[in-house]
Amino acid sequence: MSPLVAGLLQVGILFAALAAAYRPLGDHMARVFQRESHSRAESALYRFARIDPDAEQRWSTYAYGVLGFSFVGIVFLYVIQRVQSVLPFDFGRGTVPPGMAFNTAISFVANTNWQSYVPEAVMGHAVQLVGLTVQNFVSAAVGLAVAIAVVRGFVRHQSDRLGNFWVDLVRGTLRILLPISFVFAVVLIALGVTMSLRSGVDVDGQLVANAPVASQEVIKELGTNGGGILNANSAHPFENPGEWSNLVEIFLILVIPVALTRTFGVLVGEKKQGCVLLGVMGGIWTAMLAVIWGAEANGIRPLEGKELRFGIPGSAIFADATTGTSTGAVNSLHDSYTGLGGGGALLNMLFGEMTPGGVGTGLYSILVMAVIAMFLAGLMVGRTPEYLGKKLGRREVTAAAVSILAMPTVLLVGAGIAAVLPGTREALNNPGSHGLSEILYAYASASNNNGSAFGGITVTSDWFQSSLGLCMLFGRFIPIVAVLALAGSLAAQKKVPVTAGTLPTTGPLFASLLTGAIVLVAALTFVPALALGPIAEALL
């Protein structure tokens, strides 16, 4: 079987699996967040935390809950890294340095999982399990909760309530992420992924690092987190042994962001609305797959930086999935990709990672872009824009604009300062356009809560630890506050009746308008930087 046929077969199996999961998982998530009753375990947790689960919150209170919970998570994760030497299963790895602990704490709480360290040399199992794995669950659940709150903004009328953050957080964790993770952890173990509390195994007199990989691997992908428990990430045979495990991990990366479009359609009472969003996401994702795959298949050294057990197709599909979402896991070295292939992975992130985006973040990001697209349509025809029965006035468009401008701002400011600092040149392994691409990729990854990297840049200096940490912080939470403000404004409105002048949002016209808005915003914002980096490299 030729590599092309094998790759197309993998894509076909992946699409079939996602199609099979789309309806049941999407409907299940809709039921989870619509149900009014609480399980015994949830009720006990609410009593312990002194939370009234039946009290709904305004958007500002919901936002305070998100920010407060995340702040406590950052502090807790920072502290346990700093006291790692007194924790069990530290294997003598000692205390994590302050700058690295700061960067890592923000990284995992922000669902970025950017790693400026070698996990098997720095982090003990206690920090991995009690700190990092826990954040893999709850950071994904935070994104899911925010997405559901935004959907409620479209669904509710003349209301100042968006639900209860604590209830949405608990339900997302206990009813969605944990059950799926348990099942697929067993699947990954069956496929050869390791699960051990030992620090390593002896192979011909050499100690090969080991860890409780399967439990971390599954939520790493399912929660679109991406941080590997081993430094080689999903290229390591302990994390990703072969073709079937590779396909399962890609499926886990995509399944919740894809199924959330079905959840959206169910909650708004018109399933075609979700299908249109999925069509836009899938169209851009497939186009970028063709770019990355084609560039790597026709490169001068096509297998450089890739595992032979995956080959070009398995590597390209994984790269497209991990950068089209906010995952950041890698099964190949993106720094070794061609100028066009690496540029495709970078462009995926610059689209705002809504193709299909992360758990929750992909849905609320594309809904924000839908607001912008309808605003542009309204300008063109000279009428007040509407979307899903809600008018889009100054307040709504301002909130949407803040949300989409936050990422480019922190990315370009951070990368611009880094590019002119004298110490940056020593941190790069490559000069010229590829070196600039390494800088752009690092700040795009941090600002978009992705976490993957061009491995040719060393980011252990205080500048990179701090600046990338701040990019992760602002890139995650400024858009969240903005979209919650948007949701609050939408929920307070009356429903606008459909008229002859209302632009339908369930057909190809709206899909084309939304796709054009996504591409146009990315192009206007990033083409100058891309021209100096990956585009210049591809033309050399």
ZASEBA-439811 format. One record per residue (C-alpha): residue in three letters; x, y, z. Coordinates in steps of 0.2 Angstrom, whole numbers, plus 5000, padded with zeros to 4 digits. Layout:
BEGIN
ALAXYZ ...
***
This chain:
BEGIN
MET500050005000 SER500750174995 PRO500950315008 LEU499650415000 VAL498350275000 ALA498850235018 GLY498650415023 LEU496950435015 LEU496350275023 GLN496850355040 VAL495950515036 GLY494350415031 ILE494450315047 LEU494650475057 PHE493150555049 ALA492050405051 ALA492450395070 LEU492150575072 ALA490450555063 ALA489950415074 ALA490350505090 TYR489650675084 ARG487750645088 PRO487850545104 LEU489250645112 GLY488550815106 ASP486750765113 HIS487550705129 MET488450865132 ALA486850965129 ARG485950855142 VAL487350875154 PHE487151065154 GLN485251065153 ARG484850945167 GLU484251035183 SER484550885195 HIS486250855203 SER487050685207 ARG487450635225 ALA489350655223 GLU489050825215 SER487850875229 ALA489150825242 LEU490450925233 TYR489351075233 ARG488951055252 PHE490851035256 ALA491251195246 ARG489751285252 ILE489051325235 ASP487251345231 PRO487051245214 ASP485351325211 ALA485951505212 GLU486251565194 GLN487551705191 ARG487751865181 TRP489051875168 SER490251975179 THR490051845194 TYR490351705182 ALA491951785176 TYR492451815194 GLY492251635197 VAL493351585182 LEU494751705186 GLY494651665205 PHE494751475202 SER496151495189 PHE497151615201 VAL497051485215 GLY497551345203 ILE499051445198 VAL499651475216 PHE499351295221 LEU500351225206 TYR501751355209 VAL501851305227 ILE501951115224 GLN503251135211 ARG504351245224 VAL504151105237 GLN504350955226 SER505850895235 VAL504850855251 LEU503450765241 PRO503450575237 PHE503950515220 ASP505150655217 PHE506550535213 GLY507850665219 ARG507350795205 GLY507350935218 THR506451095218 VAL505851175202 PRO506651345199 PRO505551495202 GLY505451565184 MET505151385177 ALA503851355191 PHE502951525187 ASN502951485168 THR502251305171 ALA500951355183 ILE500151475171 SER500451365156 PHE499451215163 VAL498051325171 ALA497851415155 ASN497651255146 THR499251285136 ASN500451155143 TRP501951245136 GLN503451155143 SER505151245145 TYR505851095154 VAL506250905152 PRO504750825161 GLU505750665166 ALA507150765173 VAL506250895182 MET504450845187 GLY504150705199 HIS502650595199 ALA501750685213 VAL501850855204 GLN501250765188 LEU499750685196 VAL499250805209 GLY499650965200 LEU499750945181 THR498550805178 VAL497250895188 GLN497451055179 ASN497250955162 PHE495550915168 VAL494951075176 SER495751195163 ALA494751105149 ALA493151105160 VAL493351295162 GLY493451315143 LEU491951205141 ALA490951305155 VAL491351465146 ALA490751405130 ILE489051345137 ALA488851515146 VAL489051605129 VAL487751485121 ARG486551525135 GLY486851715130 PHE486051675113 VAL484751565120 ARG484051665135 HIS483051825133 GLN482851975144 SER483851885158 ASP485451935167 ARG485951765172 LEU487151645162 GLY487051495174 ASN488251445188 PHE490051425184 TRP490451295198 VAL489051185192 ASP489651195174 LEU491451165180 VAL490951005190 ARG489850935177 GLY491050955163 THR492350865174 LEU491350725181 ARG490050695168 ILE491050725152 LEU492950725154 LEU493250595167 PRO492150455160 ILE492850465143 SER494650475150 PHE494450325160 VAL493850225145 PHE495150285133 ALA496550265146 VAL496150075146 VAL496150085127 LEU497850165126 ILE498550045139 ALA497949895128 LEU498849985113 GLY500449985122 VAL500550155131 THR501450125148 MET500750155165 SER501950145180 LEU502450235196 ARG504250185193 SER505550325188 GLY506150215174 VAL506550045167 ASP508249965164 VAL508649925146 ASP510349835143 GLY511049935158 GLN510250105153 LEU508850185163 VAL507450235151 ALA506250355159 ASN504450295163 ALA502950365171 PRO501050355174 VAL500850395155 ALA499150325150 SER498150425163 GLN499050585158 GLU499050545139 VAL497250525137 ILE496750695145 LYS498150775137 GLU497350745121 LEU495450745126 GLY495650905135 THR496650985121 ASN498051015133 GLY499650945125 GLY500950935138 GLY501950775138 ILE502350675153 LEU503950625143 ASN505050755134 ALA504750675116 ASN502850695119 SER501850595107 ALA503350545097 HIS503950445112 PRO503450255110 PHE502850255128 GLU501650385124 ASN501150335106 PRO501750165102 GLY501050145084 GLU499850185070 TRP498250145080 SER498750235095 ASN499150385084 LEU497450385076 VAL496550365093 GLU497550515100 ILE497050615085 PHE495250565087 LEU495350615106 ILE496050785101 LEU494650825089 VAL493150735096 ILE492450865109 PRO492751025099 VAL491850935084 ALA490450875095 LEU490151035103 THR489451105087 ARG488050975089 THR487851035107 PHE487651215101 GLY486351165088 VAL485351065101 LEU485451205114 VAL484951345102 GLY483551235095 GLU484151225077 LYS485351085073 LYS485851165056 GLN486651305065 GLY487951185072 CYS488151095056 VAL488651265047 LEU489951295061 LEU490651125059 GLY490751145040 VAL491751305042 MET492951225054 GLY493151065044 GLY493351155028 ILE494851255034 TRP495551105044 THR495551005028 ALA496251145017 MET497751165030 LEU497950975030 ALA498250975012 VAL499551115013 ILE500551035027 TRP500450855020 GLY500850915002 ALA502251025008 GLU503050885018 ALA502850755005 ASN503750854992 GLY505150925004 ILE506950905001 ARG507150795016 PRO505350725019 LEU505650615034 GLU506750735044 GLY506050755061 LYS504750625059 GLU504450455067 LEU504550315054 ARG503150215062 PHE501950365058 GLY502750425042 ILE502250585033 PRO500350555033 GLY500250515051 SER501350665056 ALA500450785045 ILE498750735051 PHE499350755069 ALA500150915066 ASP498550985058 ALA497450925072 THR498650985086 THR498851165079 GLY497051175073 THR496551145091 SER497351215106 THR498251055110 GLY500051075106 ALA500450885108 VAL501750835094 ASN502250675086 SER503550755075 LEU504750895076 HIS503851045068 ASP505551145068 SER506051015054 TYR504551045043 THR504751135027 GLY504451325026 LEU502751295020 GLY502351145031 GLY502951235047 GLY502051395041 GLY500451295039 ALA500551235057 LEU500851415062 LEU499451485052 ASN498251365060 MET498651445077 LEU498551625069 PHE496751585063 GLY496351595082 GLU496251405084 MET494451385080 THR494651255067 PRO493951165077 GLY494851245092 GLY495051185109 VAL493851115122 GLY492551255123 THR493751385116 GLY493451335098 LEU491551355100 TYR491551525108 SER492951585097 ILE492051545081 LEU490451615088 VAL491351785091 MET491951775073 ALA490151745068 VAL489651905077 ILE491051995067 ALA490551915051 MET488651975053 PHE489252145058 LEU490252155042 ALA488652095033 GLY487652225041 LEU488852365036 MET488752305018 VAL486852305017 GLY486552455028 ARG485552375042 THR485752325060 PRO486652155061 GLU485752015069 TYR486351835074 LEU485251705081 GLY483851825085 LYS484951955094 LYS485452125088 LEU487352155087 GLY487552335093 ARG489052435099 ARG489252345115 GLU489152165107 VAL490352215093 THR491552295105 ALA491652145116 ALA491852035101 ALA493252145094 VAL494152145111 SER494151955111 ILE494851935093 LEU496152075096 ALA496852015112 MET497851865105 PRO498651965090 THR499152105102 VAL500052005115 LEU500851895101 LEU501552035091 VAL502052135105 GLY502951995114 ALA503751925098 GLY504252105092 ILE505152135109 ALA505951965109 ALA506651985091 VAL507652145095 LEU508352085112 PRO510152045110 GLY510051885120 THR508751805108 ARG510051775095 GLU510951655107 ALA509251565110 LEU509051525092 ASN509751375083 ASN509451445066 PRO509751625058 GLY508751725046 SER506851685041 HIS506851515050 GLY507451595066 LEU506051725065 SER504851585062 GLU505451505078 ILE505051665088 LEU503351695080 TYR502951515083 ALA503351515101 TYR502351675104 ALA500851615093 SER500851455103 ALA500851535120 SER499551675115 ASN498451545108 ASN498551425122 ASN499251295111 GLY500951235119 SER501851165104 ALA503551235099 PHE504851245085 GLY506151155095 GLY507551255089 ILE507251395101 THR507851385119 VAL506651475131 THR507451445148 SER507951625151 ASP507051735163 TRP506451845148 PHE505651695139 GLN504951615155 SER504051785160 SER503551845143 LEU502851685137 GLY501951655154 LEU501151825152 CYS500651795134 MET499751635140 LEU498951725154 PHE498251865144 GLY497951765129 ARG496851645139 PHE495851765151 ILE495551925141 PRO494551835128 ILE493651735141 VAL493051895150 ALA492651985134 VAL491551835128 LEU490651825145 ALA490252015143 LEU489651975126 ALA488551835132 GLY487851945146 SER487352075134 LEU486551955122 ALA485551875136 ALA484852035142 GLN484052065125 LYS482352025118 LYS482251905103 VAL482151985087 PRO480851915075 VAL481451845058 THR481051955043 ALA481351955025 GLY482852065028 THR483651935040 LEU485151845033 PRO484951655035 THR486351585045 THR486151395040 GLY486651405022 PRO488251415011 LEU488151605010 PHE488351625029 ALA489651485029 SER490651575015 LEU490551745025 LEU491151665041 THR492551575032 GLY493051735023 ALA493051835040 ILE494151705048 VAL495451705034 LEU495351895032 VAL495651945050 ALA497151825051 ALA497851885034 LEU497652075038 THR498452045055 PHE499851925052 VAL500351935033 PRO501852055036 ALA502551945050 LEU502251785040 ALA503051865024 LEU504751885034 GLY504651715042 PRO503951555034 ILE503451635017 ALA505151695014 GLU505851535019 ALA504751435008 LEU505251544993 LEU507151524996 
***
